[in-house]
Amino acid sequence: MARQITVTGMSCGGCEQSVEDALEAIGGVESATANRETETATVEGDADTDDLLAAVEDAGYEASA
């Protein structure tokens, strides 16, 4: 299942990669793609939304569902 979360604070490709790495480290995530221009991250898998938001915040960005 794909879902999209809002991620603010990304300013470069490295930021996108950091968010993707943080999300992909969560159990149940099959893949993640971040886009700084749309301030979103798209996640494939069945991970808990709260876990996804916490991972992004732990990486230093603001996240909301």
C-alpha positions as CSV (number, residue, x, y, z in Angstrom):
1,M,0.0,0.0,0.0
2,A,1.4,3.4,-0.9
3,R,0.8,6.5,1.2
4,Q,2.1,10.0,1.2
5,I,3.3,12.0,4.2
6,T,4.2,15.7,4.3
7,V,7.8,16.4,5.0
8,T,9.1,20.0,5.5
9,G,12.7,21.2,5.8
10,M,14.2,19.4,2.9
11,S,16.4,21.8,0.8
12,C,18.6,19.5,-1.3
13,G,19.1,16.1,-2.8
14,G,21.0,15.0,0.3
15,C,18.0,15.9,2.4
16,E,15.8,13.8,0.2
17,Q,18.2,10.9,0.6
18,S,18.3,11.3,4.4
19,V,14.5,11.1,4.6
20,E,14.4,8.1,2.2
21,D,17.1,6.3,4.3
22,A,15.3,7.0,7.5
23,L,12.0,5.7,6.2
24,E,13.5,2.6,4.6
25,A,15.0,1.7,7.9
26,I,11.5,1.2,9.3
27,G,10.2,-2.4,9.4
28,G,7.4,-2.9,6.8
29,V,8.7,-0.2,4.4
30,E,9.4,-1.7,0.9
31,S,10.5,1.6,-0.6
32,A,10.4,5.4,0.0
33,T,10.8,8.4,-2.3
34,A,11.1,12.0,-1.0
35,N,10.5,15.1,-3.0
36,R,11.7,18.4,-1.6
37,E,9.8,20.5,-4.2
38,T,6.4,19.0,-3.3
39,E,7.4,18.6,0.4
40,T,6.2,15.0,0.4
41,A,7.5,11.4,0.8
42,T,5.8,8.5,-0.7
43,V,6.1,5.2,1.2
44,E,5.3,1.7,-0.1
45,G,4.6,-0.9,2.5
46,D,2.6,-1.6,5.6
47,A,4.6,0.3,8.3
48,D,2.7,2.2,11.0
49,T,2.2,5.9,10.1
50,D,3.4,7.0,13.6
51,D,6.7,5.1,13.1
52,L,7.2,6.8,9.7
53,L,6.6,10.3,11.1
54,A,8.9,9.6,14.1
55,A,11.7,8.4,11.7
56,V,11.5,11.6,9.7
57,E,11.5,13.8,12.8
58,D,14.4,11.8,14.2
59,A,16.3,12.6,10.9
60,G,15.8,16.3,11.6
61,Y,12.7,17.2,9.5
62,E,9.1,18.0,10.2
63,A,6.5,15.4,9.2
64,S,2.8,15.1,9.2
65,A,0.3,12.6,7.8
